[in-house]
Structures are given as structure tokens and as C-alpha cells.
Amino acid sequence: MKKAFFLWLWFIGMWVTPDCRGQHKQNTLTLSRTDSLHQASCVTIGLFGALTGAFQPVAEIDLNESKPTATFFRLSTPQFAFVRFGDELHPLFVKPGEQLRLHLGLTGNEVTLNFAGQGAEANTYLAQAYRMQRRFEKGLFVLPLPDAFRRLDSLDNALRLLDQTYAQRKLITQEVLALLRKRSQIRTLSFKLNFLLSRYGGGRDTTVISLLSQTTQQVPFDSTLLVAHLPDYLRLLGYYRSALLMLNLSSRFTKEELTANRSSLPLITDEEIKKWNLPLPFTEYIRANNLSERIDQHGITTATSTVFDAYRKRYPRSLYLPELQKGYDRWLVLKSGQKAPDFTGITPEGKRLSLSDLKGKVVYMDVWATWCLPCRVEFPHAKKLQQTFLPTDEVAFLYVSIDKDEAAWKRIVNAGVAPSGYHINGFDQKQSDQFAQSYLIGSIPRYILVDKLGNIVNPEAPKPSSKDIEMAIKALLK
């Protein structure tokens, strides 16, 4: 096993050109723009994180300057990067020491990128492929499955023709062109897998299940793409992990069993991934990718801490550890026993209500929205849960809506569709982002349990339909 690991490291070293190995070289990117372009005041240049492909800005260029402006950043290996301008995000490919010039233009309402200097041809290819992909992918997820796959196959054929054109020009090295080709293929495959995951539902459609199984087998395990931090590839590996976990766990557990064992999912999924016969670097990556998602979903729990400790012991020098640690540390403020961050919302009557106003009561917080079907499915169970604790007023059921549409929220609450209790709209306050950030709200529904002293008991509390929540609340009343 150690031998395979060192062979992998040797391969990476061979892929990175000898004069770049272990060295950071300064890259220069000079930006200019057409005078008619005024959608943003600055352009951000950035790299992608090794674990999730998260944006990591490395430089900003002020667009208010009329003359070309240069920015500098350092690289040790060739990597995929991005340039962000307003709502536009375009891919780049950069190699250590390159001096690249980029001109932002405008054709109709579409921003165009024109390159010159070192790396210009490779980035022109990327820009053309990206525009082509966006046209084909628009509206893809509303299509019936056969039509969606036909469109993606047409995109694949169009990209092959683009590849042939650039291969004939011979202005891009074979190694770089091969990498760019792989990116195009990966993006198409990624969309197919994501489309199938979106249609999986409860696993009732045998056609989707069959295609999902077939498509996972097409996923390549290519270390060059992993080393280059290609975000489309990292996304594909995430979809691959989700698909295999769905397929494998659904054959061993019922939906009810998985729901009942939700707190153990970090352990269950990690053990499942370890059984997969993957190349060493991909087992390391996919376990980290899974742990990152579980930390985001569950926070700091016995299960996530156990898996994290095991991962650190198995991969003490993993380049994914800093991102995992950062994600883990974000939850420290919500760890059991910590003071619950205070926040204020507006009631349907227009009054202000803060979490601190409920101090002295056990607070069961439900973060929801009118458009969230899984949130509303829990409402009948929430009503039954409330009945369990009547007539005592020691338990406060606090419903925090993140609806932008205040009228829709009020209709649901006033019509009695939502359970009774304390209702506030957090979005109406300009602090809505602050609330989401304080409680790390990545998805809803989300349930949070706070004790009488205003301390966090569980930042990822069981939902109303779970038998565990009644016992958890009763334990706080003793």
C-alpha cells in the first residue's frame, strides 16, 4: 500500500514540469476592458480549493482604471482558476510563471474574453468551450430524461469538433490539450450524473436506477485532474460518491432505518466508502469529501468527530486536512454548551421578537420557508409534538421563516397551516445573512434545540416526526 502511495506521488511529480517542482513562480495577468463594460467595479482572479473546489480569490483588479492593469500571484503547479466579473464566472488555466493578457469585451449582452501572451491559446479554447456548454446546458433540468441525454450527447459531439480544430493548430502542447479535452468530457458526464441524481426520488424509477449505475461506471479516476483542482472533476467525484452511497445503502437499509440512524450516517457512509476498491488517492479524497459534507450537515457530533479523528490518523499529511479543519472549526460556536447566538425577527403582527426574549424556556427552533415542501411535511408532526407538552409553558416552539415573500409567509401562518407557537420572519431583518451565518444554515428544514439558560443543546436536533425529539426536550425539563 505504501509503495502504491509513493508511486502516485512520483507520477504527480512527473506531470508537473521539473523546473516548477516545489517552486512558486510569479504569474502576471494584465487586464483591459472595453469602455462600454460597466457591470462591476472589479475583477476577481482566484483558484479552486483542493477538497470542494471552493473559490479562493488570489487577486483583484480595479475596473475603474481605463488603462490596462496588471496583477500578480504565485503558483507552484499548473491549475485551473477562474475570473469573476459581476455575475460572470469564467474558467482559466494557468501555469507557473506565465504572463497572460486578458481583454474583457461585450458582444450584445454577452461578455467576451480575448487572450494574448503565454497561455492565450489554451484559455481561448476554454472560453469557447465554456460558452458552448452554457448554451447547451440552459434549461437542461426541465427536460425529460431522454431529451436531456440527447442534448448532452450533442454537446459532447460539438466539443469533439472543437478539440479537433485546436489539435490541428498545434499551438497548445499535447499535455495541456489532453487536460482541456478531459475537462470537457468530465463536465458533460458530471451533468449526466447530476441530472440522474435529481430524478432519483425514492429510487422507484428503475430506468433512472439502471442509468445511474451505468453512469457511475464511466467515472474516470485520473490523478492529473485531481492535482489540477479541476472543479468540474471534484463535482463529478461528489456526485459519484452520492450516487454509489444511494445505490448501496438503499439495498441494505430502508428509508425509515436511515432516517432513524441519521446521527450515525457519518460513520455508516465512511465505512461504506472504505469498502470501495478505489485507487489510494481517490479513497483519501472521497472520504474527505464525504466527511466535509457530513460536517456541513451534522456539525460537531460524536460521529463526525470520530470519523475526523480516524481520517487524521490515517492521512496525517493529507492536503485536505486544512479545509476539513476549517469546516469543523466553524461549528465550534454551535457546539453543545455554547451560548446560542441571539437574533431578532418580525412577528406576523409586526412586532420584534428575539431568541433572548425566550430565555427561561426550552426552545425548539424550526427554520423553514413556505416553498420548502420537506419543511411543511413536518407540520402535522410538529402540532402533535406541541400537544405533548401542553399545558406547560416551559417549552417554546420558535418557527423562523427565511421567506422573502412576507405576504406568503403570513398567509400560511394566519391560515393555521403552520403549527401554533412563536413565528418570526428572519428575512425581513437586514440581518438575515447574519442569522444564516451564525447558525450555519446551509439547507432547510433545520431544527435547533436550546436549553433554559440559552445554551445550545443540539444544533442539528431531530425533526418533529422523530421519536428522539420528545425525549430530548423532556430531558431538559427535569
N, C-alpha and C positions, 0 to 999 in steps of 0.2 A: 504493500500500500504506500509506504514511504517512497519507494522507487518511482511509482506512478506519479506521485505528487511532484517529485523533483524533475521528472521528465516534462511535466506540464509547465513548470517554471522555466525550464530550458527552452521550451517551444515559444513561450511568450517573449523571452529574451531574444530569440532569433527573429521573431516577427518585427520587433522594434529595431530599427536600423542601429548598427553598432555605435555610431557617433552620438546617438541620442540616449543610449542606455545609461540610466542612473543620473542623467544630467538634466537640468532645467534650462531651456533656451528661451530667449525673449522673442515673443511674437509681436508683430506690428500689424494693426488693422487701421487703415485710413478710410474715413467715411466722408462721402459727399452726398448731396441731395439736390433734387430739382426744386426750384423756387416755389412751385405750386403745392409742395408737400408740407402740410402743417397739422397733421393729425396728432402729433405728440411732440413734447419738448426735448425728449432724449431717446437714444437708442441704447439698449442693454445687450451686452455680449456676455454669454455665460456658457458653462459646461454642465454636464449632467452627472448627478450623483451615481456612484457605483452600485448602490443597492436598489433604489427605487426609480432612478432617473430623474430625481427631483432637481429643479432648477438651482444652479449655483452661480449667481452673477459674478463676473470677474472684472468687468469694466463698464463704464457708462460714457456715452458721448453726447454732448450738448448739441441739439439740432438748431439752436438759435444762431449758431455760427454760420455765416454764409460761405466761408472758405472751407476746404477740406480739413478735417480734424483727425489726428492720429491718437490711438490709444495703445497701450502695451499690456501684455500679460504673459506669464511664463508657463511653459509646458515641458513635460519630460517624455511623453509618448503621444503618438497620433490619436486624436479623439474626435468624436462627433460633438458639435457645440450648437449654439443657437444664437440668433439675433432677434431681439424683440423690439417691435416698433408699434406703439399703441396696442391694438388688439391683434396685431400680426405677429406670428412666431414662425420663423423660417430656420431650417436646418443648415448647419455649416459643417465642413470637415477641415480640421486644422492639424498641421504637423509642426513639430518644434522648429522654431527659427524662421518660419515663413513670414513674408511681408506681403500682405493681401490688401487690395484696394476694393472698396465696395461703394457703388453709387446706387442710391435709392431713387427710383423714378416712379412715375404714375402713368398708367395706360387706362384711360377711362376712370373707373373707380378702383382698379386693381394696382396694388403696389408691386413694382418690378424690381428685381435685384440684378445688377450688372457688375461683373467682377473683372479685375485685371491684376496682374502681378503673379506671385507664386501661389499656386493652388487655385488659380482662377478657373481652369477648365473643369476641375473636379466639382467646384462649388456651382458652376453654371449647370452642370449635369444635375446636381442635387436640386437646384431651383426649378429646373424644367420638370423633373420627376415629381417634385412636390406639388407644383401647380396641376399637373396631370392627375395625381392622386386625389387632390381635393375635389376636382370636377367629378371624378368617378364615384367618390365616396359620399357626395352630397345626397342626403335623403335615403341612404342605403338601408337604415334600420327600420324603415316603414315598409319596405318591400317584402313580398312573400319570399320564402326561403329560396326556391329555385331561381327567381329573378335576381335576387341579391348575389347568389353564387355566379350566375351568368355574367353579371356586371363585373364582379371581381376577376373572373377569368378573362374578360375583355381588357380590363386594366392590366392584367399580367401580360397579355399579348402586346399591348401598346408599349409597355415598359421594355419588353424584349427588343422591340424595334428601336427604341431609344438607345439601348445598350449596344446594338449592332452599329448604329451611327457613330457612337463615340469610340467603339473599338476600331473602326476603320480610320478614324482621325489619328489614332496613336499618339494623342497628346497627354493622355493620362497613363501612368505606369500600370502594368498589368496587375500588380498587387492592390493598388488603390481602386482600380476599376472593378476588380473582383469583389472588393469590400462594398463598393457602392451598389453593385448588382445584388449582392446578398441583402442589402438594406431594402431594396425594392421588393424582393421576394418575401422577406420577413414581414414587411408592412402588410402585404396582401394576405399572407397566412394569418397574421395577427387579427385582421379584420374578420376573417372567416371564423376563427375560433371565438372571438368576442361575440359575433353575431349568433353563433350556436349557443353560447352560454346565456345570451339574453332570451333565447327561446326554450331554454331547458325546462323552466317552470318546475313542476314537481316530478319531472322525469317520466311523464306519461306518454310523451310522443316518441315512439320507437324509432322513427326516421331521424329525429334530432339526436337521440342517443347513439344510433349507429354512426351518423356522420361525425359526431363529437369524438367517438372512439377512433375513427379513421383519421381525423384531422390531427389528433394528438400524436399519432404515429408519424406524422410528417414533420414534426418539430425537430429541427437540426440542433445538435449540441456542438456549437462552434466557438472555440475559445477566443478566436480573433474578435468576434462580435461582443463577447463578454468583456474583454480587455478594453475595447474601444468605447465602452459605456454607451452603446447604441440604445437609445430609449425605446425604440420600436421592438428591439430584441428583448430587453428587460420586461417590457409589457407582455410580449408573447410568452415568455417563461412564466410570468404571473398567471396568465390565462391557462397555460398548460398545467400549472400546479392546481388551480381551481377546478379545472375540468377533471383531472385524474382523482382528486380528492372527492369530488361529487360522485363520480362513477364508482370508485372503490368503496367509499364509506356507505353509499346507498345500498350496496349489495350486502353489507354486514349489519347495518343499523336501520331501524325505522326512523321516520322523521320525528316521531314522538320521543324516541330514545335519544336522538341527537339533541333535541331541544332540552330534554331533562338533564343531559350531561354537558350543557353549554359551557359551564365553568371549566370542564376538563378538556375542551376542544384543543387548546394549545398543546397539551400532552398527546392527545389522540392523533392529531394531524402530524405532529413531529415524528412520532413513532411510525406512522404510515409512510412518510416520505423516506425515512431511513431504509425501508424495505425495497424501494425502487432501485433498480440496477442502473444507476446513472454514473457517468464519469465523475471522478472525485471533485473537480472544481464546481460541477453543477449540483452535486449533493450539498456542498458547502453553500452555494448561492441560494438554492431553492429553500433550504432550511432557514437561511437568514431572511429571505423574502417572506416566508410563511410566518416567522416569528415577528417580523416588523408589522405585518397585518394584524396578528393576534394582539400585539401590544396596543396598536391603534384601537382595536375593538374592545379589548378587555381591561386595558390599563395594567396596573401593577397588582397581580394576584399571585397566589401560591403557585398556580400552574405556569404563568408566564415567567415568573422568577426562576422556577425550577428548570424550564427549558432554556432560559437565557444563561443560567449558570452552567448547564451541560454544554451549551454551544461554546461558551468562552473556554471551557476546559478542553473541548475537542479541537477548537480552532483558535488558539491563543494569539495568533498573528494575523487573523483574518482582516482584510481591508474593509469588511462590512461592519466590524465592531463599533467604530466611531458613530456611524449612522444609527445602529441599534441602540447604543448607549444614549444618544441624543433623544431618540424617541422614548426610551424608557424614562429618562430623567424628566421629560415633560410632564409625566404623570405623578411625580413626587408630591406636587402641591395638592393632588387629589387623593393621596394615599389615605387609607383608613386612619382616623385620628386627627387628621389635619383640619384646620378651620375651613369651613365651606366658604368659598368666595361669595361675597354679598353682591346682589344685583337688584335692579328695580324694573318693574314693568307697569303697564297701564291696565286696569281692570276694564270690563265692558262698560262700566258706569263712568269711566274716565278718571278714576282715582289712581294714585300711585300706591303700589304695594311692593315692599322689599322682602327678601328672604329673611332678613334680620327681624322683621316685624313678627315672624312666626316662632321666634326663639322661645323655648319652654315647651314646644310641641315636637313630637317626632314628625319629620317632613318626608313624605314620599313624593318626589318630584317626577313629573311626566312631561318630557319635552316632545312636542308634536306639532303637526300642521294639518289644516283641513284637506290638503291634497295628498296626504300620506295615508294610503289605504291600510298598511300594517298597523299604523297608529290607531285608526278608527276601529279596526277589528278587535282591538283590546278593550274598547269602551264598555261593552257589556260585562266583561270580567272585572273591570275597574269598579263598576257600580256594585257588583256582588261583594267585592273586597271592602268597599266602604261600609256596606251593611254589617259586615262582621265586627266593625269597631264602633258601631252606634250603641248607646247614646254618648259615649265618651267623646270629649273634645281634645283629647291628648294627642290625636293624630291629625295632621293637616295634609290633605291631598292637594298639591300645588301643580296646576297644569300651565306649563309655559309654552305658549304658541310662538312659532317663528314665522307666522304668516305675514307676507307683505300686504295681502288683501285684508285689511282690517274689517271691512263690511262682511266678507265671507266668514271670517272668524266669529264675529258677533252673532251672525245668523245661526251657526252651528251651536254655539253656547246657549243662546237665548231660546232656541227651539227644544232644548233638553236632549239633543243627540249626544252631546258630551256629558260626562258624569258631573254631578254637582261637586262643589269644592271651591278652592281658590283658583280663579282664572286670571292670567295676565298675558298680555302680548308683549314679548320682548323686542320685537322688530320695531315697534313704534318708537322705542327709545333709540337715540343715536348710538347707544352702547350695544346694539345687537351683536356687532362683531366682538365686542369685549366679552359678552356673555358666552358666545360660541368658543372664543379663545380660552376663557377662564376654565370652562368645563370640557374643553377639547371635544366639542360636538362635531363629529365627522359624518354622522348619519343619524336618522331618526327612524323609529321611536328610540328614545333613550330614557332610562329610569335611574334615578339617583336617590339614595337613602341618607338622610341626615338625622342625627340624634337631637335630644332636647337641648343640648349645650351648643348646638350649631356646628357640630363637627361631622366630617364625612364618615359615614359607616361603610358605604359601598358606592363607588362612582359608576358602577355598571350593575345596578341592582336587578333582581329578577323582574320579569314583566308581570302584570296583574294576573294573567292566566296560569302562572307558575304556582305550585303549592308552596314553594320555598319562601315567597314574599310574606305571606301571612305569618309564618313562624319567625321570620327576621324582624318584622315590626313588633310582634308580641314580646320578643326577647328584649326589646328596648323599653318596654313599658314596665318591666319587673323592677 
